[in-house]
Amino acid sequence: MFNFNKLASLQIFQLLRYSAFVFIGIGFAKLRLSQTEIGQFETFIMVSGMVSFFWVSGVINSMLAIYPKKSAEEQKQILLGTFLSLSLFSLIAGAFLYFFSQNVLAFLHKQSGNHLIVLSIIYLLLSGPSFVVEYVLFLNNKKNTIIIYGAVSALLATCLALVPALLHCNIEYSMLGLVVLAGLKLIYTLFVLQQFATLKPNASALTKAVTENLKLSAPLIASIFVSGSAEYIDGLIVKSKFDDMFFAVYRYGAKELPVLLIVANTFSTAMIPSIAANLEDGLKELKEKSARMMHIFFPLTIVLLPLSPYLFKYVFNESFIYSSLIFNIYLLLAIPRVLFPQTVLTGMQKNPFLLLSSILEIIINVSLSIYLAGIMGLPGIAIGTFVAYLFDKLFLMAVNRFYFGIPVSKYVRLTPYFVYVVLTFVSFFCSLQVLKNI
């Protein structure tokens, strides 16, 4: 049916998931929902992601690093153990939201308070465990199934969110639509596990698999929590200083180059087994495939930068033109995004270095974003994020070079990279002039 390798299939799946939310955002804007309502929906998405992104990524990445070296029977236990670990973390995160929403998170939605938090909790409990399903299919080379699952999920998400808005229902019905979809995905996850894992576990083997995963994932979870918090801390800064209308403007702009974020994250995750199995061969593969990524996504970034003000005006509506400035700053994240020192360290199971780098990154991000927000407003928050993320990649490359003797040239093609960086900054400054004149 399809002729993709399994990495491409996983990247397409993530792109489909991302595209669904892009189409939902465009649909809300075209249906002329108020920026306040859009801000409420974006808050719902942010809340569930804010308390789950780190443990989902940590547990999944650890599973991928462990899986290739195990026997067939042990692999089945690992898949089930990963599902149970995600379920446990979902319960913990849901309990956190429930008990501390009044004290910590109430300001996220000042008008309806608990309604949004309750929906976020239900969504989290249903969606958290199902994040394993695409990786179970990936590890079992079910390329066509991954793409079909992604396409159906994306279509359902778009319809279930937009139909209530089209019928002029309250925005909470769009949130409820995503909750229903999360329930359906959980049912499908159990079906897939029955095929490729085991629902009749060996107690001692399962305990061993869960313990090994959690032991390896603990520093990785902490690292991803610290480094990945930047996006959510930025959102919290905006929410604390501005109302839902400005939050909608910021969230619509605070998106990286479409496709690149998905492809890069999926590529990084999928390369972990190759690095873990054979470091030298894995580095060569990482270098070659990341170079192809540069040749695609840097030109796209360079072209998109001066065009984005027009795109935001006509794809969304004129109320979101200012979002294009935020978007263009986030486009600069292509510069560090195509570097993968973290993949090398994760594949070697040297996760504590990721935690140290993440702590430094978040300190830089929070302090610089707050400082620049006071000077420049919303764009200052985005600039702080770019500087902090660039620092993280530079620090990890230094660790690889000076601690493990792996130079950057082993996994990055440097000459085209630096040429693209210069052209990207030139295009960015041209885009500022376009924005002035639009």
SULZI-V750138 format. One record per run of one state. SS is the DSSP state (alpha for helix, beta for strand, coil for the rest). FROM is the first residue (numbers start at 1). TO is the last residue. If there is no record, write none. Layout:
ss,from,to
SS,FROM,TO
SS,FROM,TO
//
This chain:
ss,from,to
coil,1,5
alpha,6,30
coil,31,34
alpha,35,50
coil,51,52
alpha,53,67
coil,68,71
alpha,72,108
coil,109,113
alpha,114,127
coil,128,128
alpha,129,139
coil,140,142
alpha,143,166
coil,167,170
alpha,171,196
coil,197,202
alpha,203,241
coil,242,243
alpha,244,253
coil,254,259
alpha,260,277
coil,278,278
alpha,279,316
coil,317,317
alpha,318,320
coil,321,322
alpha,323,331
coil,332,333
alpha,334,337
coil,338,340
alpha,341,347
coil,348,350
alpha,351,376
coil,377,377
alpha,378,402
coil,403,407
alpha,408,410
coil,411,413
alpha,414,437
coil,438,438
//
